[in-house]
Amino acid sequence: MVHVLSSRILLRPTDLERSRAFYRDTLGLEIYREFGTGAQRGTVFFLGGGFLELSSHADRPPEPAATQLWLQVADVAEAHRELSAKGAAILREPLREPWGLIEMWVGDPDGLPLCLVEVPADHPLRYWE
């Protein structure tokens, strides 16, 4: 069996600095570490129980259907207010889904969809049986 100690999602944005600013300033992720120098330096952000690394460069954005980030937040309504005020691309307003989660969708600078999810206090995901 493979013993996984940590994980990270690796994105290669079309504009590294624009994406770095979005994840750092707009989304408010904290930086875990940076590597390299200058404009092409890589940045690794804390992402809850994992990490998000922005490094290198891609000629075209990732396929939105193939790559999506699911980020659990404490309060989706508050996240909506904060991200709207910062000019983030709100792809879909917060909505309670039929499965009971409250979800809001935001686009990163390359159009990658980010699902911000609130798990209500009475939702089964909060309890293990």
C-alpha positions as a Markdown table, in Angstrom:
| # | Residue | x | y | z |
|---|---|---|---|---|
| 1 | Met | 0.0 | 0.0 | 0.0 |
| 2 | Val | 1.2 | 3.5 | -0.8 |
| 3 | His | 1.5 | 5.6 | 2.4 |
| 4 | Val | 0.5 | 9.2 | 1.3 |
| 5 | Leu | 1.8 | 11.9 | 3.6 |
| 6 | Ser | 0.6 | 15.0 | 1.9 |
| 7 | Ser | -1.0 | 16.0 | -1.4 |
| 8 | Arg | -1.2 | 19.0 | -3.6 |
| 9 | Ile | -3.0 | 20.1 | -6.8 |
| 10 | Leu | -0.7 | 21.5 | -9.4 |
| 11 | Leu | -2.0 | 24.2 | -11.8 |
| 12 | Arg | -0.1 | 25.6 | -14.7 |
| 13 | Pro | -1.9 | 29.0 | -15.3 |
| 14 | Thr | -1.6 | 31.0 | -18.5 |
| 15 | Asp | -0.6 | 34.1 | -16.5 |
| 16 | Leu | 1.2 | 33.0 | -13.4 |
| 17 | Glu | 1.2 | 36.4 | -11.7 |
| 18 | Arg | -2.5 | 37.0 | -12.4 |
| 19 | Ser | -3.4 | 33.6 | -10.9 |
| 20 | Arg | -1.0 | 34.1 | -8.0 |
| 21 | Ala | -2.8 | 37.4 | -7.2 |
| 22 | Phe | -6.2 | 35.7 | -7.5 |
| 23 | Tyr | -5.5 | 32.8 | -5.1 |
| 24 | Arg | -3.5 | 35.0 | -2.7 |
| 25 | Asp | -5.4 | 38.3 | -2.7 |
| 26 | Thr | -8.9 | 37.5 | -4.0 |
| 27 | Leu | -9.4 | 34.1 | -2.6 |
| 28 | Gly | -7.2 | 34.8 | 0.4 |
| 29 | Leu | -5.2 | 31.6 | 0.5 |
| 30 | Glu | -2.1 | 31.6 | 2.7 |
| 31 | Ile | 1.3 | 30.9 | 1.2 |
| 32 | Tyr | 3.0 | 27.7 | 2.3 |
| 33 | Arg | 6.2 | 28.3 | 0.4 |
| 34 | Glu | 7.7 | 29.8 | -2.8 |
| 35 | Phe | 10.5 | 28.5 | -4.9 |
| 36 | Gly | 12.6 | 29.8 | -7.7 |
| 37 | Thr | 13.1 | 33.5 | -8.5 |
| 38 | Gly | 11.5 | 36.3 | -10.4 |
| 39 | Ala | 8.2 | 36.3 | -12.2 |
| 40 | Gln | 8.4 | 32.5 | -12.9 |
| 41 | Arg | 8.8 | 31.6 | -9.2 |
| 42 | Gly | 6.4 | 28.9 | -8.0 |
| 43 | Thr | 4.0 | 29.4 | -5.2 |
| 44 | Val | 2.4 | 26.7 | -3.0 |
| 45 | Phe | -0.7 | 27.7 | -1.1 |
| 46 | Phe | -2.3 | 26.0 | 1.9 |
| 47 | Leu | -5.5 | 24.4 | 0.8 |
| 48 | Gly | -7.1 | 23.0 | 3.9 |
| 49 | Gly | -5.8 | 19.5 | 4.2 |
| 50 | Gly | -3.7 | 19.8 | 1.1 |
| 51 | Phe | -1.8 | 22.3 | -1.0 |
| 52 | Leu | -2.3 | 24.2 | -4.3 |
| 53 | Glu | 0.8 | 24.8 | -6.4 |
| 54 | Leu | 1.0 | 27.4 | -9.1 |
| 55 | Ser | 4.1 | 27.0 | -11.2 |
| 56 | Ser | 5.5 | 27.2 | -14.7 |
| 57 | His | 3.2 | 28.2 | -17.6 |
| 58 | Ala | 0.6 | 26.8 | -19.9 |
| 59 | Asp | -0.3 | 28.0 | -23.4 |
| 60 | Arg | -4.0 | 27.4 | -22.8 |
| 61 | Pro | -6.3 | 27.1 | -19.8 |
| 62 | Pro | -7.2 | 23.7 | -18.3 |
| 63 | Glu | -10.3 | 22.0 | -19.4 |
| 64 | Pro | -13.0 | 23.2 | -16.9 |
| 65 | Ala | -14.8 | 19.9 | -17.1 |
| 66 | Ala | -11.7 | 18.0 | -16.3 |
| 67 | Thr | -10.4 | 20.1 | -13.4 |
| 68 | Gln | -12.5 | 21.6 | -10.6 |
| 69 | Leu | -11.5 | 22.5 | -7.1 |
| 70 | Trp | -13.9 | 21.8 | -4.2 |
| 71 | Leu | -13.2 | 24.1 | -1.2 |
| 72 | Gln | -15.1 | 23.8 | 2.0 |
| 73 | Val | -15.7 | 27.1 | 3.8 |
| 74 | Ala | -17.4 | 27.9 | 7.1 |
| 75 | Asp | -19.9 | 30.4 | 5.6 |
| 76 | Val | -20.7 | 30.5 | 1.9 |
| 77 | Ala | -22.7 | 33.7 | 2.2 |
| 78 | Glu | -19.8 | 35.5 | 3.8 |
| 79 | Ala | -17.4 | 34.1 | 1.1 |
| 80 | His | -19.9 | 35.4 | -1.5 |
| 81 | Arg | -19.9 | 38.9 | 0.0 |
| 82 | Glu | -16.0 | 39.0 | 0.2 |
| 83 | Leu | -15.4 | 37.6 | -3.2 |
| 84 | Ser | -18.0 | 39.8 | -4.9 |
| 85 | Ala | -16.5 | 42.9 | -3.2 |
| 86 | Lys | -13.0 | 41.9 | -4.6 |
| 87 | Gly | -14.4 | 41.5 | -8.2 |
| 88 | Ala | -14.2 | 37.7 | -8.4 |
| 89 | Ala | -16.1 | 36.1 | -11.2 |
| 90 | Ile | -19.1 | 34.6 | -9.5 |
| 91 | Leu | -20.3 | 31.8 | -11.8 |
| 92 | Arg | -23.2 | 30.8 | -9.6 |
| 93 | Glu | -24.7 | 32.4 | -6.5 |
| 94 | Pro | -24.9 | 30.4 | -3.3 |
| 95 | Leu | -27.7 | 27.8 | -3.5 |
| 96 | Arg | -28.7 | 24.9 | -1.2 |
| 97 | Glu | -28.5 | 21.8 | -3.3 |
| 98 | Pro | -31.0 | 18.9 | -3.2 |
| 99 | Trp | -28.2 | 16.9 | -1.4 |
| 100 | Gly | -28.2 | 19.5 | 1.4 |
| 101 | Leu | -24.9 | 21.3 | 0.8 |
| 102 | Ile | -24.8 | 25.1 | 0.1 |
| 103 | Glu | -22.6 | 25.6 | -3.0 |
| 104 | Met | -21.3 | 28.7 | -4.8 |
| 105 | Trp | -19.2 | 28.6 | -7.9 |
| 106 | Val | -16.4 | 31.0 | -8.7 |
| 107 | Gly | -14.0 | 31.2 | -11.7 |
| 108 | Asp | -10.3 | 31.6 | -11.4 |
| 109 | Pro | -8.5 | 33.9 | -13.9 |
| 110 | Asp | -8.2 | 31.0 | -16.4 |
| 111 | Gly | -11.9 | 30.1 | -16.0 |
| 112 | Leu | -11.2 | 27.1 | -13.8 |
| 113 | Pro | -14.3 | 26.5 | -11.7 |
| 114 | Leu | -14.0 | 26.5 | -7.9 |
| 115 | Cys | -16.9 | 25.2 | -5.8 |
| 116 | Leu | -17.1 | 26.8 | -2.4 |
| 117 | Val | -19.1 | 24.6 | -0.2 |
| 118 | Glu | -20.7 | 25.1 | 3.2 |
| 119 | Val | -21.7 | 21.9 | 5.1 |
| 120 | Pro | -24.7 | 22.9 | 7.3 |
| 121 | Ala | -24.6 | 21.8 | 10.9 |
| 122 | Asp | -27.3 | 19.2 | 10.4 |
| 123 | His | -25.8 | 17.6 | 7.2 |
| 124 | Pro | -24.8 | 13.9 | 7.4 |
| 125 | Leu | -21.2 | 14.8 | 6.2 |
| 126 | Arg | -20.6 | 16.3 | 9.6 |
| 127 | Tyr | -21.3 | 13.0 | 11.4 |
| 128 | Trp | -19.7 | 9.6 | 11.2 |
| 129 | Glu | -21.7 | 6.5 | 12.1 |
